[in-house]
């Protein structure tokens, strides 16, 4: 049982950051009392010395961690608070810079870069403070004094022993600032057995203000003291200091263990490279494991520690993952041809408990050496690269948001203008979106998107794009696209669209009806097929050549037919096709989706991509060139500074208005209904027929429209027609004979006068036995034989 200690006659305040053992030694020196007696007065335990029978030794565990009762007894005897007492032990850094086993009161040297017991020191600090020892010097992360701008010393200059590897002798009065190591072969009770060399006279490397090693030390001590790392790559997502230190240890250990001198030395700060070369040439101190496996444990000297930590901190202090990866690349390249070669999964051998940020930096460093599929799977172009997931439901969910062929608004920008694989590139790019952050294999990715492509084509297309100069920006664009799709709802379920039955999409009868209403030529069979294929592509998101019932069209005719169709497309026909698409979706039970959709192309702003930008085309000039029809589509595209594919896309999206045609011109083209529509609108026909009560015959005569065509037009306009019987007109034979025979009037004139058709009047001529003149016969004022029989001649 520990008895209550007496109050010490002298009170001594610790200096800021001082270690507990240093403060007690200075206190014993002021009291001119052996350290063991002072510790006994404070109630601290002692234990038998293993090397000398009957001797007592000071255990070093209390410098690591004090029990609460021990802190209380020291506080009562010295006038300090228990919290301040425990703040002078390594427990102050527990879970931040060291991991302490509280039961054993030991530092876990297997984590957070543990090292053997002992402490470095700054000679200038000892000289200024009278031998007071900083607690931070015990940390394996300390290698420089940020006050006096010099590296810390590792040994006593005289005996070359590590300081504070063992507690001070309990039988001697401490001498602060001097080496307390015992000379070999001397007794612990002999006061003259100590080295007692003045440590303030040690000579260490001076560092100029602003030196990179000093900056690294300041950064590291700030992280340890605050417990949070929010610098560099950790700025966007701060992590606990223990996690950041695990990352620093991983890089530092890798640099010491595997980097060859020609690669490591150029990245070191000025002066530190030369000092490191001298360390490598000198006999190595420290533990055997630290020599055999550099980086496994903390280096035994401050110079090597400075090299390792400065290298690691400068990499992680970059403002972005990509820049940190570029800074780390020399290290991954250095081990490429070694047994510890760098692979995407090789980061697992760098150390335990590392952060996702370090793994992202590592993947960014490997990016230039990875295949296209690996760059996609590990998302190396993202702000935070990461390892792929094996979640099949996530793959299926993403596939519902992706069409079988990439949206044309995106593929036109991402695909090279001239490529032998332009027809299949859209499907390959769409399938590649499923690879991002996923372990799905290529055949399964193709299958999820409707088998519009296959694994060999996906691999081939990605290799071709990977070899292009625009690949970095192209990969970045695909990454932005995937991130957008994963973060936002998509209004179209493309998986459902792929399952629809397109057998009844735009049948021939509907196509003819659309052409009749819009004034578009029906054309030959291929024109209907092109319209059907384009409609299928817009609705389903699949390539047009997968449309059901589509006959095989070789590339050259297909492009020709497509160009002809898009050039002749009008706003009326485009609107009618959109309406047909919407009606098809309604018939399929889809009422909550638009016909087509695409992610915002604003995501591509600022990227250098292989394809031209459709937004850069002057639409008004395009309409003028297409309407003039003086050049083919290739020449027009060249004039506009774009590609044929972009021109076809824009003509479908913004078809030019055709020059106005009279209804006579439309009738001459065999488009009677279209001619009637051009001449007479629904509003006009409704007013004339329903409100003013004109007859169809009168309206037809006024507008020069055939009465039968006008009847069809009224039905098209859904105008109900009046039903009534007209009185039969009776023709008087004498009047008919006089007007037709004597005055030589034509049947057409007479029929119009009687309000009947010429054919009806011809029938009356047969009934009344009035001989008809032959077509082109005698006219008034022209002599010729009379065709009348003798009995009817005057």
Secondary structure, DSSP 8 states (H G I E B T S, - for coil): --------SS-----TTB-HHHHHHHHHHHHT--HHHHHHHTT---EE-SSSTT-EE--SGGGT---HHHHHHHHHHHS--HHHHHTTSGGGGBTTTB-EETTTTEE-TTTTT---S-B-B-HHHHHHHTS--BGGGGSTT--EETTTTEE-B-B-TTT--BBTSS---TTS---TTB---B-TT--TT-GGGB---BGGG----B--TT-HHHHHHHHHHHHHHHSEE-SGGGSSS-EEHHHHHHHHHHHHHHHHHH--HHHHGGGS-TTHHHHHHHHHHS---S-HHHHHSBTTB--SSHHHHHHHHHHHHHHHTSSSHHHHHHHHHHHHHHTTTSTT---TTGGGGS-SS--HHHHHHHHHHHGGGS-HHHHHHTTTTSTT----B--HHHHHHHHTTS-SS--HHHHHHHS-SS-TTHHHHHHHHHHHGGGTTB---HHHHHHHTTSSS-HHHHHHHHHHHHTSTTHHHHHHHHHHHHHHHHHS--S--HHHHHHS--TTTT-HHHHHHHHHHHT----SHHHHHHHHHHHHHHHH-S-GGGSTT-----HHHHHHHHHHHHHH--HHHHHHHHHHHHHHHHHTT--SS-S-----GGGGTT---SS--GGGS-HHHHHHHHHHT-S-HHHHHHHHTS-HHHHHHHHHHS--------HHHHHHTT-HHHHHHHH--HHHHHIIIIIS---HHHHHHHHT--HHHHHHHHHHTT--------------HHHHHIIIIIS---HHHHHHHHTS-HHHHHHHHHHTT-----TT---TT------S-GGG--
